[in-house]
């Protein structure tokens, strides 16, 4: 998880072996998608808010 994604009170999460993202990231992507944002807009949102690079393919895989 990237620092700042949930604000200053975000809690570090333990990730399983070979896990590449948290369920928090999945939830944010699904929420933004449900609000009508495109995969490109969601990728830009992550870059702006947290400085994280999330590919459009990753976002697409989450929303399928």
N, CA, C and O atoms as a Maestro MAE file, in Angstrom:
{
 s_m_m2io_version
 :::
 2.0.0
}

f_m_ct {
 s_m_title
 :::
 protein
 m_atom[256] {
  # First column is atom index #
  i_m_mmod_type
  r_m_x_coord
  r_m_y_coord
  r_m_z_coord
  i_m_residue_number
  s_m_chain_name
  s_m_pdb_residue_name
  s_m_pdb_atom_name
  i_m_atomic_number
  :::
  1 25 0.839 -1.172 0.000 1 A "UNK " " N  " 7
  2 3 0.000 0.000 0.000 1 A "UNK " " CA " 6
  3 2 0.881 1.230 0.000 1 A "UNK " " C  " 6
  4 15 1.945 1.242 0.620 1 A "UNK " " O  " 8
  5 25 0.456 2.227 -0.669 2 A "UNK " " N  " 7
  6 3 1.220 3.455 -0.753 2 A "UNK " " CA " 6
  7 2 0.862 4.380 0.397 2 A "UNK " " C  " 6
  8 15 -0.305 4.475 0.779 2 A "UNK " " O  " 8
  9 25 1.855 5.063 0.952 3 A "UNK " " N  " 7
  10 3 1.542 5.972 2.038 3 A "UNK " " CA " 6
  11 2 0.621 7.087 1.574 3 A "UNK " " C  " 6
  12 15 0.758 7.596 0.461 3 A "UNK " " O  " 8
  13 25 -0.295 7.452 2.413 4 A "UNK " " N  " 7
  14 3 -1.173 8.572 2.096 4 A "UNK " " CA " 6
  15 2 -2.445 8.207 1.377 4 A "UNK " " C  " 6
  16 15 -3.295 9.075 1.180 4 A "UNK " " O  " 8
  17 25 -2.617 6.967 0.977 5 A "UNK " " N  " 7
  18 3 -3.812 6.597 0.219 5 A "UNK " " CA " 6
  19 2 -5.071 6.776 1.056 5 A "UNK " " C  " 6
  20 15 -6.127 7.114 0.520 5 A "UNK " " O  " 8
  21 25 -4.973 6.554 2.348 6 A "UNK " " N  " 7
  22 3 -6.119 6.725 3.231 6 A "UNK " " CA " 6
  23 2 -5.934 7.924 4.151 6 A "UNK " " C  " 6
  24 15 -6.701 8.111 5.096 6 A "UNK " " O  " 8
  25 25 -4.951 8.710 3.884 7 A "UNK " " N  " 7
  26 3 -4.684 9.863 4.729 7 A "UNK " " CA " 6
  27 2 -3.643 9.546 5.783 7 A "UNK " " C  " 6
  28 15 -3.045 8.470 5.766 7 A "UNK " " O  " 8
  29 25 -3.424 10.469 6.694 8 A "UNK " " N  " 7
  30 3 -2.353 10.297 7.678 8 A "UNK " " CA " 6
  31 2 -2.605 9.192 8.692 8 A "UNK " " C  " 6
  32 15 -1.678 8.778 9.388 8 A "UNK " " O  " 8
  33 25 -3.829 8.708 8.791 9 A "UNK " " N  " 7
  34 3 -4.139 7.667 9.773 9 A "UNK " " CA " 6
  35 2 -4.162 6.263 9.187 9 A "UNK " " C  " 6
  36 15 -4.662 5.338 9.827 9 A "UNK " " O  " 8
  37 25 -3.635 6.089 7.992 10 A "UNK " " N  " 7
  38 3 -3.663 4.760 7.396 10 A "UNK " " CA " 6
  39 2 -2.814 3.798 8.216 10 A "UNK " " C  " 6
  40 15 -1.782 4.172 8.772 10 A "UNK " " O  " 8
  41 25 -3.267 2.565 8.276 11 A "UNK " " N  " 7
  42 3 -2.617 1.531 9.075 11 A "UNK " " CA " 6
  43 2 -1.883 0.582 8.141 11 A "UNK " " C  " 6
  44 15 -2.481 0.092 7.182 11 A "UNK " " O  " 8
  45 25 -0.601 0.304 8.390 12 A "UNK " " N  " 7
  46 3 0.121 -0.640 7.544 12 A "UNK " " CA " 6
  47 2 -0.546 -2.012 7.567 12 A "UNK " " C  " 6
  48 15 -1.063 -2.447 8.595 12 A "UNK " " O  " 8
  49 25 -0.527 -2.676 6.431 13 A "UNK " " N  " 7
  50 3 -1.140 -4.002 6.336 13 A "UNK " " CA " 6
  51 2 -0.087 -5.037 5.986 13 A "UNK " " C  " 6
  52 15 0.847 -4.760 5.233 13 A "UNK " " O  " 8
  53 25 -0.246 -6.225 6.535 14 A "UNK " " N  " 7
  54 3 0.618 -7.338 6.196 14 A "UNK " " CA " 6
  55 2 0.096 -7.962 4.910 14 A "UNK " " C  " 6
  56 15 -1.106 -8.172 4.749 14 A "UNK " " O  " 8
  57 25 1.013 -8.253 4.001 15 A "UNK " " N  " 7
  58 3 0.607 -8.849 2.726 15 A "UNK " " CA " 6
  59 2 1.088 -10.293 2.670 15 A "UNK " " C  " 6
  60 15 2.150 -10.626 3.195 15 A "UNK " " O  " 8
  61 25 0.302 -11.135 2.032 16 A "UNK " " N  " 7
  62 3 0.658 -12.541 1.869 16 A "UNK " " CA " 6
  63 2 1.750 -12.667 0.814 16 A "UNK " " C  " 6
  64 15 2.006 -11.733 0.055 16 A "UNK " " O  " 8
  65 25 2.385 -13.823 0.777 17 A "UNK " " N  " 7
  66 3 3.382 -14.091 -0.254 17 A "UNK " " CA " 6
  67 2 2.774 -13.920 -1.627 17 A "UNK " " C  " 6
  68 15 1.645 -14.344 -1.873 17 A "UNK " " O  " 8
  69 25 3.515 -13.306 -2.510 18 A "UNK " " N  " 7
  70 3 3.124 -13.083 -3.915 18 A "UNK " " CA " 6
  71 2 1.920 -12.164 -4.068 18 A "UNK " " C  " 6
  72 15 1.419 -11.998 -5.180 18 A "UNK " " O  " 8
  73 25 1.445 -11.564 -2.987 19 A "UNK " " N  " 7
  74 3 0.331 -10.619 -3.094 19 A "UNK " " CA " 6
  75 2 0.898 -9.293 -3.571 19 A "UNK " " C  " 6
  76 15 1.894 -8.813 -3.029 19 A "UNK " " O  " 8
  77 25 0.271 -8.696 -4.582 20 A "UNK " " N  " 7
  78 3 0.821 -7.494 -5.179 20 A "UNK " " CA " 6
  79 2 0.073 -6.227 -4.784 20 A "UNK " " C  " 6
  80 15 0.611 -5.130 -4.932 20 A "UNK " " O  " 8
  81 25 -1.123 -6.348 -4.298 21 A "UNK " " N  " 7
  82 3 -1.870 -5.170 -3.872 21 A "UNK " " CA " 6
  83 2 -2.793 -5.551 -2.728 21 A "UNK " " C  " 6
  84 15 -3.067 -6.728 -2.496 21 A "UNK " " O  " 8
  85 25 -3.265 -4.541 -2.022 22 A "UNK " " N  " 7
  86 3 -4.137 -4.787 -0.873 22 A "UNK " " CA " 6
  87 2 -5.595 -4.743 -1.294 22 A "UNK " " C  " 6
  88 15 -5.932 -4.236 -2.364 22 A "UNK " " O  " 8
  89 25 -6.439 -5.272 -0.453 23 A "UNK " " N  " 7
  90 3 -7.876 -5.206 -0.724 23 A "UNK " " CA " 6
  91 2 -8.368 -3.768 -0.638 23 A "UNK " " C  " 6
  92 15 -9.409 -3.433 -1.204 23 A "UNK " " O  " 8
  93 25 -7.625 -2.915 0.066 24 A "UNK " " N  " 7
  94 3 -7.977 -1.491 0.143 24 A "UNK " " CA " 6
  95 2 -7.878 -0.866 -1.243 24 A "UNK " " C  " 6
  96 15 -8.760 -0.115 -1.658 24 A "UNK " " O  " 8
  97 25 -6.802 -1.178 -1.952 25 A "UNK " " N  " 7
  98 3 -6.628 -0.648 -3.310 25 A "UNK " " CA " 6
  99 2 -7.757 -1.146 -4.207 25 A "UNK " " C  " 6
  100 15 -8.320 -0.375 -4.985 25 A "UNK " " O  " 8
  101 25 -8.088 -2.426 -4.102 26 A "UNK " " N  " 7
  102 3 -9.193 -2.982 -4.886 26 A "UNK " " CA " 6
  103 2 -10.487 -2.229 -4.598 26 A "UNK " " C  " 6
  104 15 -11.237 -1.890 -5.514 26 A "UNK " " O  " 8
  105 25 -10.740 -1.973 -3.325 27 A "UNK " " N  " 7
  106 3 -11.955 -1.263 -2.932 27 A "UNK " " CA " 6
  107 2 -12.012 0.145 -3.494 27 A "UNK " " C  " 6
  108 15 -13.066 0.602 -3.937 27 A "UNK " " O  " 8
  109 25 -10.880 0.832 -3.477 28 A "UNK " " N  " 7
  110 3 -10.834 2.194 -4.014 28 A "UNK " " CA " 6
  111 2 -11.086 2.168 -5.517 28 A "UNK " " C  " 6
  112 15 -11.849 2.981 -6.038 28 A "UNK " " O  " 8
  113 25 -10.447 1.237 -6.208 29 A "UNK " " N  " 7
  114 3 -10.635 1.132 -7.656 29 A "UNK " " CA " 6
  115 2 -12.099 0.837 -7.984 29 A "UNK " " C  " 6
  116 15 -12.672 1.459 -8.878 29 A "UNK " " O  " 8
  117 25 -12.702 -0.107 -7.265 30 A "UNK " " N  " 7
  118 3 -14.100 -0.449 -7.524 30 A "UNK " " CA " 6
  119 2 -15.026 0.723 -7.230 30 A "UNK " " C  " 6
  120 15 -15.995 0.955 -7.953 30 A "UNK " " O  " 8
  121 25 -14.728 1.450 -6.180 31 A "UNK " " N  " 7
  122 3 -15.544 2.608 -5.828 31 A "UNK " " CA " 6
  123 2 -15.466 3.688 -6.904 31 A "UNK " " C  " 6
  124 15 -16.488 4.245 -7.306 31 A "UNK " " O  " 8
  125 25 -14.268 3.977 -7.362 32 A "UNK " " N  " 7
  126 3 -14.101 4.997 -8.408 32 A "UNK " " CA " 6
  127 2 -14.734 4.555 -9.720 32 A "UNK " " C  " 6
  128 15 -15.313 5.364 -10.444 32 A "UNK " " O  " 8
  129 25 -14.619 3.273 -10.015 33 A "UNK " " N  " 7
  130 3 -15.234 2.741 -11.232 33 A "UNK " " CA " 6
  131 2 -16.755 2.834 -11.156 33 A "UNK " " C  " 6
  132 15 -17.414 3.164 -12.142 33 A "UNK " " O  " 8
  133 25 -17.303 2.543 -9.981 34 A "UNK " " N  " 7
  134 3 -18.758 2.618 -9.800 34 A "UNK " " CA " 6
  135 2 -19.267 4.052 -9.953 34 A "UNK " " C  " 6
  136 15 -20.421 4.275 -10.320 34 A "UNK " " O  " 8
  137 25 -18.400 5.011 -9.671 35 A "UNK " " N  " 7
  138 3 -18.774 6.424 -9.825 35 A "UNK " " CA " 6
  139 2 -18.655 6.892 -11.272 35 A "UNK " " C  " 6
  140 15 -18.975 8.038 -11.587 35 A "UNK " " O  " 8
  141 25 -18.192 5.999 -12.152 36 A "UNK " " N  " 7
  142 3 -18.154 6.312 -13.570 36 A "UNK " " CA " 6
  143 2 -16.806 6.723 -14.118 36 A "UNK " " C  " 6
  144 15 -16.726 7.117 -15.281 36 A "UNK " " O  " 8
  145 25 -15.731 6.650 -13.325 37 A "UNK " " N  " 7
  146 3 -14.412 7.009 -13.823 37 A "UNK " " CA " 6
  147 2 -13.883 5.908 -14.741 37 A "UNK " " C  " 6
  148 15 -14.138 4.725 -14.513 37 A "UNK " " O  " 8
  149 25 -13.159 6.298 -15.762 38 A "UNK " " N  " 7
  150 3 -12.543 5.337 -16.673 38 A "UNK " " CA " 6
  151 2 -11.263 4.803 -16.043 38 A "UNK " " C  " 6
  152 15 -10.803 5.327 -15.029 38 A "UNK " " O  " 8
  153 25 -10.689 3.764 -16.638 39 A "UNK " " N  " 7
  154 3 -9.442 3.208 -16.112 39 A "UNK " " CA " 6
  155 2 -8.329 4.256 -16.156 39 A "UNK " " C  " 6
  156 15 -7.508 4.323 -15.240 39 A "UNK " " O  " 8
  157 25 -8.294 5.061 -17.194 40 A "UNK " " N  " 7
  158 3 -7.273 6.111 -17.294 40 A "UNK " " CA " 6
  159 2 -7.464 7.162 -16.201 40 A "UNK " " C  " 6
  160 15 -6.487 7.624 -15.612 40 A "UNK " " O  " 8
  161 25 -8.696 7.539 -15.931 41 A "UNK " " N  " 7
  162 3 -8.978 8.527 -14.892 41 A "UNK " " CA " 6
  163 2 -8.618 7.993 -13.503 41 A "UNK " " C  " 6
  164 15 -8.137 8.740 -12.651 41 A "UNK " " O  " 8
  165 25 -8.851 6.701 -13.282 42 A "UNK " " N  " 7
  166 3 -8.507 6.088 -12.001 42 A "UNK " " CA " 6
  167 2 -6.988 6.063 -11.834 42 A "UNK " " C  " 6
  168 15 -6.483 6.342 -10.746 42 A "UNK " " O  " 8
  169 25 -6.260 5.733 -12.893 43 A "UNK " " N  " 7
  170 3 -4.795 5.725 -12.847 43 A "UNK " " CA " 6
  171 2 -4.259 7.117 -12.514 43 A "UNK " " C  " 6
  172 15 -3.333 7.251 -11.714 43 A "UNK " " O  " 8
  173 25 -4.832 8.144 -13.119 44 A "UNK " " N  " 7
  174 3 -4.420 9.524 -12.841 44 A "UNK " " CA " 6
  175 2 -4.747 9.884 -11.395 44 A "UNK " " C  " 6
  176 15 -3.966 10.565 -10.730 44 A "UNK " " O  " 8
  177 25 -5.896 9.429 -10.911 45 A "UNK " " N  " 7
  178 3 -6.296 9.700 -9.528 45 A "UNK " " CA " 6
  179 2 -5.260 9.141 -8.547 45 A "UNK " " C  " 6
  180 15 -4.845 9.838 -7.622 45 A "UNK " " O  " 8
  181 25 -4.844 7.887 -8.747 46 A "UNK " " N  " 7
  182 3 -3.844 7.292 -7.864 46 A "UNK " " CA " 6
  183 2 -2.533 8.061 -7.919 46 A "UNK " " C  " 6
  184 15 -1.897 8.278 -6.888 46 A "UNK " " O  " 8
  185 25 -2.127 8.474 -9.109 47 A "UNK " " N  " 7
  186 3 -0.883 9.235 -9.246 47 A "UNK " " CA " 6
  187 2 -0.975 10.572 -8.515 47 A "UNK " " C  " 6
  188 15 -0.026 10.984 -7.848 47 A "UNK " " O  " 8
  189 25 -2.107 11.244 -8.639 48 A "UNK " " N  " 7
  190 3 -2.289 12.546 -7.994 48 A "UNK " " CA " 6
  191 2 -2.387 12.439 -6.476 48 A "UNK " " C  " 6
  192 15 -1.766 13.217 -5.751 48 A "UNK " " O  " 8
  193 25 -3.166 11.477 -6.000 49 A "UNK " " N  " 7
  194 3 -3.452 11.381 -4.575 49 A "UNK " " CA " 6
  195 2 -2.301 10.767 -3.789 49 A "UNK " " C  " 6
  196 15 -1.942 11.269 -2.724 49 A "UNK " " O  " 8
  197 25 -1.723 9.692 -4.299 50 A "UNK " " N  " 7
  198 3 -0.729 8.977 -3.502 50 A "UNK " " CA " 6
  199 2 0.637 8.858 -4.160 50 A "UNK " " C  " 6
  200 15 1.582 8.376 -3.536 50 A "UNK " " O  " 8
  201 25 0.755 9.287 -5.398 51 A "UNK " " N  " 7
  202 3 2.021 9.141 -6.097 51 A "UNK " " CA " 6
  203 2 2.269 7.726 -6.587 51 A "UNK " " C  " 6
  204 15 3.361 7.413 -7.062 51 A "UNK " " O  " 8
  205 25 1.265 6.870 -6.474 52 A "UNK " " N  " 7
  206 3 1.403 5.467 -6.888 52 A "UNK " " CA " 6
  207 2 1.149 5.337 -8.381 52 A "UNK " " C  " 6
  208 15 0.299 6.026 -8.943 52 A "UNK " " O  " 8
  209 25 1.887 4.458 -9.003 53 A "UNK " " N  " 7
  210 3 1.664 4.155 -10.408 53 A "UNK " " CA " 6
  211 2 0.864 2.861 -10.491 53 A "UNK " " C  " 6
  212 15 1.337 1.798 -10.089 53 A "UNK " " O  " 8
  213 25 -0.344 2.963 -11.012 54 A "UNK " " N  " 7
  214 3 -1.196 1.795 -11.203 54 A "UNK " " CA " 6
  215 2 -1.566 1.755 -12.680 54 A "UNK " " C  " 6
  216 15 -2.148 2.704 -13.206 54 A "UNK " " O  " 8
  217 25 -1.226 0.658 -13.347 55 A "UNK " " N  " 7
  218 3 -1.477 0.580 -14.781 55 A "UNK " " CA " 6
  219 2 -2.968 0.413 -15.080 55 A "UNK " " C  " 6
  220 15 -3.741 -0.069 -14.253 55 A "UNK " " O  " 8
  221 25 -3.337 0.826 -16.280 56 A "UNK " " N  " 7
  222 3 -4.730 0.669 -16.713 56 A "UNK " " CA " 6
  223 2 -5.100 -0.810 -16.795 56 A "UNK " " C  " 6
  224 15 -6.252 -1.175 -16.560 56 A "UNK " " O  " 8
  225 25 -4.125 -1.666 -17.129 57 A "UNK " " N  " 7
  226 3 -4.382 -3.109 -17.182 57 A "UNK " " CA " 6
  227 2 -4.690 -3.671 -15.787 57 A "UNK " " C  " 6
  228 15 -5.575 -4.513 -15.636 57 A "UNK " " O  " 8
  229 25 -3.967 -3.208 -14.788 58 A "UNK " " N  " 7
  230 3 -4.231 -3.640 -13.413 58 A "UNK " " CA " 6
  231 2 -5.612 -3.210 -12.973 58 A "UNK " " C  " 6
  232 15 -6.353 -3.991 -12.376 58 A "UNK " " O  " 8
  233 25 -5.961 -1.964 -13.267 59 A "UNK " " N  " 7
  234 3 -7.272 -1.431 -12.907 59 A "UNK " " CA " 6
  235 2 -8.363 -2.210 -13.612 59 A "UNK " " C  " 6
  236 15 -9.385 -2.543 -13.013 59 A "UNK " " O  " 8
  237 25 -8.145 -2.500 -14.885 60 A "UNK " " N  " 7
  238 3 -9.109 -3.272 -15.658 60 A "UNK " " CA " 6
  239 2 -9.294 -4.665 -15.071 60 A "UNK " " C  " 6
  240 15 -10.411 -5.181 -15.027 60 A "UNK " " O  " 8
  241 25 -8.196 -5.273 -14.619 61 A "UNK " " N  " 7
  242 3 -8.275 -6.603 -14.014 61 A "UNK " " CA " 6
  243 2 -9.056 -6.611 -12.708 61 A "UNK " " C  " 6
  244 15 -9.707 -7.602 -12.378 61 A "UNK " " O  " 8
  245 25 -8.996 -5.516 -11.969 62 A "UNK " " N  " 7
  246 3 -9.733 -5.411 -10.714 62 A "UNK " " CA " 6
  247 2 -11.228 -5.247 -10.982 62 A "UNK " " C  " 6
  248 15 -12.055 -5.803 -10.258 62 A "UNK " " O  " 8
  249 25 -11.571 -4.495 -12.009 63 A "UNK " " N  " 7
  250 3 -12.977 -4.180 -12.256 63 A "UNK " " CA " 6
  251 2 -13.720 -5.256 -13.027 63 A "UNK " " C  " 6
  252 15 -14.935 -5.160 -13.197 63 A "UNK " " O  " 8
  253 25 -13.020 -6.275 -13.497 64 A "UNK " " N  " 7
  254 3 -13.683 -7.348 -14.263 64 A "UNK " " CA " 6
  255 2 -14.434 -8.268 -13.355 64 A "UNK " " C  " 6
  256 15 -15.052 -9.227 -13.819 64 A "UNK " " O  " 8
  :::
 }
 m_bond[255] {
  # First column is bond index #
  i_m_from
  i_m_to
  i_m_order
  :::
  1 1 2 1
  2 2 3 1
  3 3 4 2
  4 3 5 1
  5 5 6 1
  6 6 7 1
  7 7 8 2
  8 7 9 1
  9 9 10 1
  10 10 11 1
  11 11 12 2
  12 11 13 1
  13 13 14 1
  14 14 15 1
  15 15 16 2
  16 15 17 1
  17 17 18 1
  18 18 19 1
  19 19 20 2
  20 19 21 1
  21 21 22 1
  22 22 23 1
  23 23 24 2
  24 23 25 1
  25 25 26 1
  26 26 27 1
  27 27 28 2
  28 27 29 1
  29 29 30 1
  30 30 31 1
  31 31 32 2
  32 31 33 1
  33 33 34 1
  34 34 35 1
  35 35 36 2
  36 35 37 1
  37 37 38 1
  38 38 39 1
  39 39 40 2
  40 39 41 1
  41 41 42 1
  42 42 43 1
  43 43 44 2
  44 43 45 1
  45 45 46 1
  46 46 47 1
  47 47 48 2
  48 47 49 1
  49 49 50 1
  50 50 51 1
  51 51 52 2
  52 51 53 1
  53 53 54 1
  54 54 55 1
  55 55 56 2
  56 55 57 1
  57 57 58 1
  58 58 59 1
  59 59 60 2
  60 59 61 1
  61 61 62 1
  62 62 63 1
  63 63 64 2
  64 63 65 1
  65 65 66 1
  66 66 67 1
  67 67 68 2
  68 67 69 1
  69 69 70 1
  70 70 71 1
  71 71 72 2
  72 71 73 1
  73 73 74 1
  74 74 75 1
  75 75 76 2
  76 75 77 1
  77 77 78 1
  78 78 79 1
  79 79 80 2
  80 79 81 1
  81 81 82 1
  82 82 83 1
  83 83 84 2
  84 83 85 1
  85 85 86 1
  86 86 87 1
  87 87 88 2
  88 87 89 1
  89 89 90 1
  90 90 91 1
  91 91 92 2
  92 91 93 1
  93 93 94 1
  94 94 95 1
  95 95 96 2
  96 95 97 1
  97 97 98 1
  98 98 99 1
  99 99 100 2
  100 99 101 1
  101 101 102 1
  102 102 103 1
  103 103 104 2
  104 103 105 1
  105 105 106 1
  106 106 107 1
  107 107 108 2
  108 107 109 1
  109 109 110 1
  110 110 111 1
  111 111 112 2
  112 111 113 1
  113 113 114 1
  114 114 115 1
  115 115 116 2
  116 115 117 1
  117 117 118 1
  118 118 119 1
  119 119 120 2
  120 119 121 1
  121 121 122 1
  122 122 123 1
  123 123 124 2
  124 123 125 1
  125 125 126 1
  126 126 127 1
  127 127 128 2
  128 127 129 1
  129 129 130 1
  130 130 131 1
  131 131 132 2
  132 131 133 1
  133 133 134 1
  134 134 135 1
  135 135 136 2
  136 135 137 1
  137 137 138 1
  138 138 139 1
  139 139 140 2
  140 139 141 1
  141 141 142 1
  142 142 143 1
  143 143 144 2
  144 143 145 1
  145 145 146 1
  146 146 147 1
  147 147 148 2
  148 147 149 1
  149 149 150 1
  150 150 151 1
  151 151 152 2
  152 151 153 1
  153 153 154 1
  154 154 155 1
  155 155 156 2
  156 155 157 1
  157 157 158 1
  158 158 159 1
  159 159 160 2
  160 159 161 1
  161 161 162 1
  162 162 163 1
  163 163 164 2
  164 163 165 1
  165 165 166 1
  166 166 167 1
  167 167 168 2
  168 167 169 1
  169 169 170 1
  170 170 171 1
  171 171 172 2
  172 171 173 1
  173 173 174 1
  174 174 175 1
  175 175 176 2
  176 175 177 1
  177 177 178 1
  178 178 179 1
  179 179 180 2
  180 179 181 1
  181 181 182 1
  182 182 183 1
  183 183 184 2
  184 183 185 1
  185 185 186 1
  186 186 187 1
  187 187 188 2
  188 187 189 1
  189 189 190 1
  190 190 191 1
  191 191 192 2
  192 191 193 1
  193 193 194 1
  194 194 195 1
  195 195 196 2
  196 195 197 1
  197 197 198 1
  198 198 199 1
  199 199 200 2
  200 199 201 1
  201 201 202 1
  202 202 203 1
  203 203 204 2
  204 203 205 1
  205 205 206 1
  206 206 207 1
  207 207 208 2
  208 207 209 1
  209 209 210 1
  210 210 211 1
  211 211 212 2
  212 211 213 1
  213 213 214 1
  214 214 215 1
  215 215 216 2
  216 215 217 1
  217 217 218 1
  218 218 219 1
  219 219 220 2
  220 219 221 1
  221 221 222 1
  222 222 223 1
  223 223 224 2
  224 223 225 1
  225 225 226 1
  226 226 227 1
  227 227 228 2
  228 227 229 1
  229 229 230 1
  230 230 231 1
  231 231 232 2
  232 231 233 1
  233 233 234 1
  234 234 235 1
  235 235 236 2
  236 235 237 1
  237 237 238 1
  238 238 239 1
  239 239 240 2
  240 239 241 1
  241 241 242 1
  242 242 243 1
  243 243 244 2
  244 243 245 1
  245 245 246 1
  246 246 247 1
  247 247 248 2
  248 247 249 1
  249 249 250 1
  250 250 251 1
  251 251 252 2
  252 251 253 1
  253 253 254 1
  254 254 255 1
  255 255 256 2
  :::
 }
}
